[in-house]
Amino acid sequence: MAVKPILLDTCAYIAFKRNQPEAIEIIRNIEVIGVNTVIIGELLGGLMIGSKSDINRQQLQQFINSPRVKIFSIDQHTAEYYALIYSQLRRKGKPIPTNDMWIATTVIQHDLSLFTYDTDFQYIDDLNQGKCLDDFMY
């Protein structure tokens, strides 16, 4: 069985750093781990207010520098996907935080699966997501 590439949500990275077993299993077994610039911004923002900012920032940079980690930028095509998700959620009456919409657009745009524990994403159609390794197998 193959494993689908993922986009690692902020909360999933935090679970990994807190040694949650399912998060560690996913990170160990996924060949392509994506993050986008929004996720990096959320992580850096959290690190700036934490008490172990320097060491956590070094660990984040080490993680990002891994050959298995790919950084996805936000571009004009991402904005088109954002507009679709925005309008879809608005019609459903289920708004979610703006950063989460940018994260979802990256997943859909690049045909990834989202590793997250956040329930906001459940309202987005055609978004592959999971929180255990089996969710990413195909």
Contacts in CASP RR format, 6 or more apart in sequence:
PFRMAT RR
TARGET T0000
AUTHOR 0000-0000-0000
METHOD contacts of the structure
MODEL  1
MAVKPILLDTCAYIAFKRNQPEAIEIIRNIEVIGVNTVIIGELLGGLMIG
SKSDINRQQLQQFINSPRVKIFSIDQHTAEYYALIYSQLRRKGKPIPTND
MWIATTVIQHDLSLFTYDTDFQYIDDLNQGKCLDDFMY
1 137 0 8 1.000
1 138 0 8 1.000
2 137 0 8 1.000
2 138 0 8 1.000
3 29 0 8 1.000
3 30 0 8 1.000
3 31 0 8 1.000
3 133 0 8 1.000
3 136 0 8 1.000
3 137 0 8 1.000
3 138 0 8 1.000
4 112 0 8 1.000
4 113 0 8 1.000
4 128 0 8 1.000
4 136 0 8 1.000
4 137 0 8 1.000
4 138 0 8 1.000
5 30 0 8 1.000
5 31 0 8 1.000
5 32 0 8 1.000
5 33 0 8 1.000
5 34 0 8 1.000
5 70 0 8 1.000
5 110 0 8 1.000
5 112 0 8 1.000
5 113 0 8 1.000
6 26 0 8 1.000
6 30 0 8 1.000
6 32 0 8 1.000
6 33 0 8 1.000
6 34 0 8 1.000
6 112 0 8 1.000
6 113 0 8 1.000
6 114 0 8 1.000
6 115 0 8 1.000
6 136 0 8 1.000
7 34 0 8 1.000
7 35 0 8 1.000
7 36 0 8 1.000
7 39 0 8 1.000
7 72 0 8 1.000
7 103 0 8 1.000
7 106 0 8 1.000
7 107 0 8 1.000
7 110 0 8 1.000
7 112 0 8 1.000
7 113 0 8 1.000
7 114 0 8 1.000
7 115 0 8 1.000
8 16 0 8 1.000
8 27 0 8 1.000
8 33 0 8 1.000
8 34 0 8 1.000
8 35 0 8 1.000
8 39 0 8 1.000
8 115 0 8 1.000
9 39 0 8 1.000
9 103 0 8 1.000
9 114 0 8 1.000
9 115 0 8 1.000
9 116 0 8 1.000
9 117 0 8 1.000
9 118 0 8 1.000
10 39 0 8 1.000
10 42 0 8 1.000
10 43 0 8 1.000
11 116 0 8 1.000
11 117 0 8 1.000
11 118 0 8 1.000
12 23 0 8 1.000
12 26 0 8 1.000
12 115 0 8 1.000
12 116 0 8 1.000
12 117 0 8 1.000
12 131 0 8 1.000
13 35 0 8 1.000
13 39 0 8 1.000
13 43 0 8 1.000
13 63 0 8 1.000
15 22 0 8 1.000
15 23 0 8 1.000
15 117 0 8 1.000
16 23 0 8 1.000
16 24 0 8 1.000
16 26 0 8 1.000
16 27 0 8 1.000
17 56 0 8 1.000
17 59 0 8 1.000
22 131 0 8 1.000
22 132 0 8 1.000
22 133 0 8 1.000
23 115 0 8 1.000
25 132 0 8 1.000
25 133 0 8 1.000
26 115 0 8 1.000
26 132 0 8 1.000
26 133 0 8 1.000
26 136 0 8 1.000
27 33 0 8 1.000
29 133 0 8 1.000
30 68 0 8 1.000
30 115 0 8 1.000
30 136 0 8 1.000
31 68 0 8 1.000
32 68 0 8 1.000
32 70 0 8 1.000
33 66 0 8 1.000
33 68 0 8 1.000
33 69 0 8 1.000
33 70 0 8 1.000
34 69 0 8 1.000
34 70 0 8 1.000
34 71 0 8 1.000
34 72 0 8 1.000
34 112 0 8 1.000
35 64 0 8 1.000
35 69 0 8 1.000
35 70 0 8 1.000
35 71 0 8 1.000
35 72 0 8 1.000
36 71 0 8 1.000
36 72 0 8 1.000
36 73 0 8 1.000
36 74 0 8 1.000
36 102 0 8 1.000
36 103 0 8 1.000
36 106 0 8 1.000
37 71 0 8 1.000
37 72 0 8 1.000
37 73 0 8 1.000
37 74 0 8 1.000
38 74 0 8 1.000
38 99 0 8 1.000
38 102 0 8 1.000
38 103 0 8 1.000
38 106 0 8 1.000
39 103 0 8 1.000
40 60 0 8 1.000
40 64 0 8 1.000
40 71 0 8 1.000
42 99 0 8 1.000
43 60 0 8 1.000
44 57 0 8 1.000
44 60 0 8 1.000
47 53 0 8 1.000
47 56 0 8 1.000
47 57 0 8 1.000
47 60 0 8 1.000
50 56 0 8 1.000
63 69 0 8 1.000
64 71 0 8 1.000
72 106 0 8 1.000
72 110 0 8 1.000
74 102 0 8 1.000
74 106 0 8 1.000
77 109 0 8 1.000
78 102 0 8 1.000
78 105 0 8 1.000
78 106 0 8 1.000
78 109 0 8 1.000
79 105 0 8 1.000
81 105 0 8 1.000
81 108 0 8 1.000
81 109 0 8 1.000
82 101 0 8 1.000
82 102 0 8 1.000
82 105 0 8 1.000
85 101 0 8 1.000
85 104 0 8 1.000
85 105 0 8 1.000
85 108 0 8 1.000
85 124 0 8 1.000
86 101 0 8 1.000
88 124 0 8 1.000
88 125 0 8 1.000
89 95 0 8 1.000
89 96 0 8 1.000
89 101 0 8 1.000
89 123 0 8 1.000
89 124 0 8 1.000
92 123 0 8 1.000
94 123 0 8 1.000
96 120 0 8 1.000
96 121 0 8 1.000
96 123 0 8 1.000
96 124 0 8 1.000
97 120 0 8 1.000
100 118 0 8 1.000
100 120 0 8 1.000
100 121 0 8 1.000
103 114 0 8 1.000
103 121 0 8 1.000
104 114 0 8 1.000
104 121 0 8 1.000
104 124 0 8 1.000
104 127 0 8 1.000
106 112 0 8 1.000
107 113 0 8 1.000
107 114 0 8 1.000
107 127 0 8 1.000
107 128 0 8 1.000
107 129 0 8 1.000
108 126 0 8 1.000
108 127 0 8 1.000
112 128 0 8 1.000
113 128 0 8 1.000
113 129 0 8 1.000
113 130 0 8 1.000
113 135 0 8 1.000
113 136 0 8 1.000
114 121 0 8 1.000
114 127 0 8 1.000
114 128 0 8 1.000
114 129 0 8 1.000
114 130 0 8 1.000
115 129 0 8 1.000
115 130 0 8 1.000
115 131 0 8 1.000
115 136 0 8 1.000
116 129 0 8 1.000
116 130 0 8 1.000
116 131 0 8 1.000
117 131 0 8 1.000
121 127 0 8 1.000
121 129 0 8 1.000
129 135 0 8 1.000
130 136 0 8 1.000
END
